[in-house]
Structure formats: structure tokens, C-alpha cells
Amino acid sequence: MKSFDVLIIGAGITGITAASILAREKNLRVLIDEKRTHIGGNCYDCINKDGLLIHLYGPHIFHTQHKSVWDYLSQFTNWIDYIHHVKAFVDKKHISFPININTFEQLFNKTFTRNDVISYLEKEKIDLLKIENAEDMVISRMGKTIYNKFFKNYTRKQWGMDARQLAPEITARIPIRFNRDDTFFTDPYQGIPENGYTAMFKRMLDHPNIKLITGKTFQDIQKTINFKALIFTGPIDEFFNYQNGALPYRGIHFDFKTYDQEYYLPVAVVNYPNDHEYTRATEFKHMTQQKHPKTSLCYEYPADSGSDQVSPLPSYPILTPESICRYKAYQDAAHQLTDTLFMGRLGKFQYLNMDICVKQVMDELNAF
């Protein structure tokens, strides 16, 4: 039996960052196991049959306010200087999103100032004694008109349930801007890895202390190796054999189409809150800045995740009062284990951006 200091389950951005830090900074022998046949998790990118660089699991734009995170990853890649823009297709128009002064002007076909926006929201927003769900969070800040046009149907498509059934955290992240800034992220560090995420991850794993296995599950290998500590980045409920019941996740079916033209959309991502069965479309060339006569689009169809081969992989934890309570039971069980850490979006049952995945690994492994 081969021996390692640490076994890491999952070669997504969380597991790969953990392996890199443990090998390089702690001089530990690491085995990282990924059940898929490729590394990178949902951040994986590749060249399609038409020669276009695509993100196989939807768009991933790296952005962070944490210089330490940016500096760490910058050891393994140069960056394309890309600032992300999104439009929402509402009332048959491409409208600026997130909500800003331009949004109101395009929506209502008249001029707005900052004070006009503030006055509109003061009149429209609904004062609530308690914010109990995701709908409350939006209407208490923006009112019913904005909620109905941008969020109501989008939330139903994205999560498979009404916003009233979801925890307030789902929509708490949505900003309102009282200026004309229509960039999607405001973090000081933004970009796309110059040669793609997969190339960056390969460099992070290129170390003599790291061994990688793909195409095998934790169950496939756990009896064939010795390890002193375990980092688990898969679903925490799966680790505990669903003893407290399954945690709900939303997944995405991705439909890719190549068009025989240079560009198709006005920006990289267009949301479709009210039209079509898909929630959004992504045109990768806006992000990758690849020169190519054709273009590839990805259309996203949210669906419930499951363990069968037809259902999509778990991507987004569905936060309801019941699921949060169920997760806490798993969290209590996890605290009883020694030498085992649960990390990442699935391990912590949290909606985490890429940079926060990296930041949490950096922070938690400081004392490892």
C-alpha cells in the first residue's frame, strides 16, 4: 500500500489549491483523487471540435478583492485583462445588469438621475418587519416591478421553486448601483487565465509531492492507500452516506452551439429571466479574446441534481430553512472527526465564488 500525508478528494479549484499549498509550503506528500476524467471541477475549460476555447460547465470569470489570492494564483498564470459585462433580456431589449441608472433608463425609456433612482426605489420598495425569504429580500430593496421583471421568473427557473421558498441569502448578493457602472463585478482584481483554467491547474499540480488520480471515486481507492489526513471537497451528505437525508442541489444542463459568425451576443453573458427555458447564454470569445471566424455559445438549463447519469452534477446548494438545518446536522458530525476537513462549495454546502474557495483553503491550511 502506498502512503501519503494527505488524501484530497476532488480536483476542483478547492482541492487543487489545497494540494499545491500542502506540497509546496508544507512539504507534504499529497494524493489528489478526482472521480471525473479531467481536473478543474466545474472550472474546467477545453478546446471544442471547432477549435474554440469553451468553459464546459458555464462561464467562470475570476474576480477577487483579496490580493493574497490573486498573487497566489498569479504564480501559475498570466491574466487576460477582462472586465465582465452582463445584459438581461427584458421586454425584448438587452438591458444593463446589475441594476444601475442605465437599467432604469433602458427599462422605462426616459432619463434618470441618481436622485431619480433613489426616489423611485423609496416609492416602490416594500417595508417589511422581517426578511423571511428571497422574494422579501428583493422587494424590500427594489419593489415589485423590478422583482417581477428581473427576478421572479429567473429564480423559479434557476432553483426550480418560488423565491418565497428560498432563504434570503439567495438574493442578498444582488447589488443596486446609484451610478452608471454596469460592470458586473467591482473587485480590484479581475481576469481570465491567459491559457485557460485547465492550464493553470496543471501548473499548480506540477510538483513531485503531488500524485493525481482521475476517473476513480473515494470508495475505489480508500482501501488501497494509507493517509494521515483527509480533505474532502465532495458533497458532505455523500461522505456520511446520507444518514441525515440528502442535501438538495441544483445542477445545470449545458447545450453548446457553434455559429458561423464572429460574434453573436452583445456581451459575454445574457440572462433570460422571462423568455425561453434556459436562464442564460454565454459567448466565450468575449472573455477569452480568442481570434476565430466562428463563435460558440453555451445555453444553461437548470435542473435538479441527482446521483443518476441523466441528472446534472451538483452545482448550487439549495438553501431553504430545512436544508440549512439538515446541513448543520452533518456539520456536527464532521466536527466529531479528527484529521478530516470538509472544504469547498459541496463540502460546506455554501454558494462560494472561486476566490473564496481559494481564500478558505489558504486560511484553513495555515494551521494545518
C-alpha positions in Angstrom: 0.0 0.0 0.0 1.3 3.5 -0.9 1.4 6.1 1.9 0.6 9.8 1.7 0.4 12.5 4.3 -2.8 13.9 2.9 -5.6 12.4 0.6 -7.6 15.1 -1.1 -10.9 14.1 -2.7 -11.9 16.3 -5.6 -9.6 18.1 -8.1 -11.7 21.3 -8.4 -10.2 24.7 -7.6 -10.5 23.9 -3.8 -8.7 20.5 -3.9 -6.1 21.7 -6.4 -5.3 24.8 -4.3 -5.0 22.6 -1.2 -2.7 20.2 -2.9 -0.5 23.0 -4.2 -0.2 24.6 -0.7 0.4 21.4 1.1 3.1 20.2 -1.3 4.9 23.5 -1.8 4.6 25.2 1.6 4.2 22.2 4.0 6.4 19.8 2.1 3.8 17.1 2.5 3.1 14.1 0.2 -0.4 14.5 -1.3 -2.6 12.3 -3.3 -5.5 14.1 -5.1 -8.3 11.9 -6.4 -10.9 13.1 -8.9 -13.9 10.9 -10.0 -14.2 12.8 -13.3 -11.8 12.1 -16.1 -10.5 15.7 -16.0 -9.2 18.1 -13.5 -10.6 21.5 -12.6 -14.1 20.6 -11.5 -16.7 23.0 -12.9 -13.9 25.4 -13.8 -12.6 23.1 -16.5 -12.1 24.6 -19.9 -11.1 22.9 -23.2 -10.9 23.3 -27.0 -14.1 22.1 -28.8 -14.2 20.4 -32.1 -14.3 23.8 -33.9 -11.1 25.0 -32.3 -12.9 27.3 -29.8 -11.9 27.6 -26.2 -15.0 26.9 -24.1 -15.9 26.5 -20.4 -17.6 23.1 -20.3 -19.6 24.0 -17.2 -20.6 27.5 -17.9 -18.7 30.8 -17.6 -16.1 31.3 -15.0 -14.7 34.8 -14.6 -12.1 35.2 -11.8 -12.5 38.2 -9.6 -11.4 39.0 -6.1 -10.8 41.7 -3.6 -8.1 39.6 -1.9 -4.6 40.5 -3.1 -3.2 37.4 -1.4 -5.5 35.2 -3.5 -4.6 37.0 -6.8 -0.9 36.9 -6.0 -1.0 33.2 -5.2 -2.7 32.2 -8.4 -0.6 34.6 -10.4 2.4 32.3 -9.7 0.8 29.8 -12.1 -0.7 32.0 -14.9 -0.7 35.4 -16.6 -4.1 37.0 -16.9 -6.2 38.3 -19.7 -7.4 41.8 -18.7 -11.1 41.2 -18.9 -14.0 43.1 -17.3 -17.3 41.3 -17.2 -20.5 42.7 -18.6 -23.9 41.2 -18.4 -27.2 42.1 -20.1 -30.7 40.9 -19.1 -33.2 40.3 -22.0 -36.3 42.0 -20.6 -39.2 43.5 -22.6 -37.5 42.3 -25.8 -34.5 44.5 -25.0 -30.9 43.9 -23.8 -30.8 45.8 -20.5 -27.9 46.6 -18.3 -27.5 44.3 -15.3 -26.8 44.6 -12.3 -29.4 47.3 -11.6 -28.0 50.8 -12.2 -29.0 54.1 -13.7 -28.7 52.8 -17.2 -31.1 49.9 -16.3 -33.9 52.3 -15.3 -33.4 54.5 -18.5 -33.5 51.5 -20.8 -36.4 49.9 -19.0 -38.6 53.0 -18.8 -37.4 54.9 -21.9 -36.7 58.1 -20.1 -33.8 59.9 -18.4 -32.9 59.1 -14.8 -30.5 60.7 -12.4 -29.1 59.3 -9.2 -31.8 61.1 -7.2 -34.5 59.8 -9.6 -33.4 56.2 -8.9 -33.4 56.8 -5.1 -36.8 58.4 -5.3 -38.2 55.5 -7.4 -36.9 52.9 -5.1 -38.1 54.7 -2.0 -41.6 54.8 -3.5 -41.6 51.2 -4.8 -39.8 49.2 -2.1 -42.0 47.4 0.4 -41.2 47.8 4.1 -41.2 44.5 5.9 -40.8 43.8 9.6 -38.8 40.7 8.8 -37.0 39.4 5.7 -38.0 35.8 5.6 -37.2 34.6 2.1 -35.5 35.5 -1.2 -38.5 37.4 -2.5 -38.7 39.6 0.6 -35.0 40.4 0.2 -35.6 41.9 -3.3 -39.0 43.6 -2.9 -37.8 45.3 0.4 -35.0 46.9 -1.6 -36.4 47.3 -5.2 -40.1 46.8 -5.1 -42.4 44.6 -7.1 -41.9 46.0 -10.6 -38.2 45.3 -10.7 -38.7 42.0 -8.9 -41.2 40.8 -11.4 -39.2 41.8 -14.5 -35.8 40.6 -13.4 -36.0 38.1 -10.5 -39.3 36.3 -10.1 -39.2 34.0 -13.1 -35.4 33.8 -13.3 -35.4 32.5 -9.7 -38.1 29.9 -10.5 -36.1 28.7 -13.5 -32.8 28.7 -11.7 -33.9 27.0 -8.5 -37.0 25.1 -9.5 -39.0 26.7 -6.8 -40.6 30.0 -5.9 -38.4 32.7 -4.3 -40.7 32.6 -1.3 -39.4 29.1 -0.6 -35.8 30.1 -0.7 -33.6 31.6 2.0 -32.9 35.4 1.9 -29.2 34.7 1.2 -30.0 33.6 -2.4 -30.8 37.2 -3.4 -28.9 39.1 -0.8 -25.8 39.2 -3.0 -27.6 41.3 -5.7 -26.4 44.9 -5.8 -28.1 48.1 -6.7 -25.9 50.8 -8.1 -26.7 54.5 -7.9 -24.4 55.3 -10.8 -23.9 54.2 -14.4 -21.3 51.5 -13.6 -22.6 48.4 -15.5 -19.6 46.2 -14.9 -20.8 43.0 -13.3 -18.0 42.8 -10.7 -16.4 45.6 -8.8 -13.4 43.7 -7.3 -10.0 45.3 -8.0 -8.5 42.1 -9.4 -10.3 40.6 -12.4 -9.3 38.4 -15.3 -9.2 35.1 -17.2 -6.2 32.9 -17.0 -4.2 33.6 -20.2 -4.1 30.0 -21.4 -7.2 28.8 -19.6 -8.1 27.4 -16.2 -7.0 23.9 -17.1 -3.5 25.1 -18.0 -3.3 27.0 -14.7 -4.4 24.0 -12.7 -1.9 21.7 -14.4 0.9 24.0 -13.3 -0.5 24.0 -9.8 -0.4 20.2 -9.7 3.1 20.0 -11.3 5.1 19.2 -8.2 7.0 16.0 -7.2 5.0 15.8 -3.9 1.6 15.6 -5.7 0.2 12.5 -7.3 -3.1 12.7 -9.2 -5.7 10.0 -9.9 -8.7 10.7 -12.2 -11.7 8.5 -13.0 -11.9 6.8 -9.6 -14.1 7.5 -6.6 -13.1 7.8 -2.9 -14.5 4.3 -2.4 -12.4 2.9 -5.2 -9.1 3.9 -3.6 -9.5 4.3 0.1 -8.6 0.7 0.9 -5.6 0.7 -1.3 -3.6 3.6 0.3 -2.6 4.9 3.7 -3.0 8.5 4.6 -2.7 10.5 7.7 -5.3 13.2 7.0 -8.2 13.7 4.6 -9.5 16.8 2.8 -13.0 16.1 1.3 -14.4 18.6 -1.3 -17.3 16.5 -2.4 -20.9 16.6 -1.1 -20.7 16.3 2.7 -24.0 14.3 2.8 -22.5 11.8 0.4 -19.5 11.3 2.7 -21.8 10.4 5.6 -23.9 8.1 3.4 -26.9 10.4 3.6 -27.5 9.5 7.2 -29.4 12.7 7.8 -31.0 12.7 4.4 -29.8 14.1 1.1 -29.0 17.8 0.8 -30.7 19.5 -2.2 -28.5 20.8 -5.0 -29.4 22.4 -8.3 -27.4 21.4 -11.4 -27.2 22.7 -15.0 -27.6 21.0 -18.3 -25.3 22.8 -20.8 -26.2 23.0 -24.5 -23.4 24.2 -26.8 -23.9 25.6 -30.3 -21.4 26.9 -32.7 -22.4 29.7 -35.1 -20.7 30.6 -38.4 -20.1 34.2 -37.5 -17.6 36.1 -35.5 -19.9 37.2 -32.6 -23.5 36.6 -31.7 -24.3 38.3 -28.4 -23.6 42.0 -27.4 -21.7 40.9 -24.3 -20.3 37.7 -22.8 -23.4 36.7 -20.8 -27.1 37.5 -21.4 -29.7 36.5 -18.7 -33.2 35.4 -19.8 -35.5 35.9 -16.8 -38.8 35.7 -18.7 -38.1 34.2 -22.2 -37.0 30.7 -23.2 -36.4 27.6 -21.0 -32.7 28.5 -20.5 -31.6 31.0 -17.9 -28.7 32.5 -19.7 -26.4 32.3 -22.7 -22.6 32.7 -22.7 -20.4 33.6 -25.7 -16.9 32.7 -24.6 -14.9 34.7 -27.1 -15.9 37.9 -25.3 -14.0 36.6 -22.3 -11.1 34.6 -23.9 -10.5 37.2 -26.6 -9.7 34.3 -29.0 -9.5 35.3 -32.7 -11.7 32.9 -34.7 -14.2 33.3 -37.5 -16.8 31.2 -35.7 -18.2 31.6 -32.2 -19.5 29.1 -29.6 -22.5 29.8 -27.2 -23.5 27.8 -24.1 -27.1 27.7 -23.1 -27.9 26.8 -19.5 -31.0 24.8 -18.4 -31.1 24.4 -14.6 -32.4 21.0 -13.3 -32.4 19.1 -10.0 -29.2 17.3 -9.4 -29.1 13.6 -8.6 -26.9 10.5 -8.4 -28.1 9.1 -11.8 -26.2 9.7 -15.0 -29.0 11.8 -16.5 -29.2 14.4 -13.8 -26.5 17.1 -13.8 -23.8 17.2 -11.2 -24.5 19.2 -8.0 -23.5 22.8 -8.5 -25.6 25.1 -6.4 -26.7 24.3 -2.8 -30.4 25.0 -2.5 -30.7 27.0 0.7 -34.0 26.6 2.5 -34.7 26.5 6.2 -35.0 22.7 6.0 -31.7 22.2 4.1 -29.8 24.6 6.3 -30.9 22.6 9.4 -30.0 19.3 7.7 -26.6 20.6 6.8 -26.0 21.6 10.5 -26.5 18.0 11.5 -23.8 17.0 9.0 -21.6 19.8 10.2 -21.9 18.5 13.8 -20.9 15.0 12.6 -17.9 16.5 10.8 -16.7 18.2 14.0 -16.5 14.8 15.6 -13.9 13.6 13.1 -10.2 14.1 13.6 -7.8 14.7 10.8 -10.7 15.3 8.3 -11.5 18.7 6.7 -14.5 19.5 4.6 -13.9 22.3 2.1 -15.4 23.9 -1.0 -18.9 24.6 -2.2 -20.1 21.0 -1.7 -18.1 20.2 1.4 -19.5 23.3 3.2 -22.9 23.4 1.5 -22.4 27.1 0.6 -22.5 29.1 -2.6 -18.9 30.1 -2.9 -17.1 32.1 -5.6 -13.8 30.8 -6.9 -11.7 33.3 -5.0 -13.4 32.5 -1.7 -12.7 28.8 -2.3 -9.0 29.7 -2.6 -9.1 32.0 0.3 -10.8 29.5 2.6 -8.1 26.9 1.7 -5.3 29.4 2.4 -6.8 30.3 5.8 -7.7 26.8 6.9 -4.3 25.3 5.9 -2.3 28.0 7.8 -2.7 25.9 10.9 -2.6 22.5 9.3 
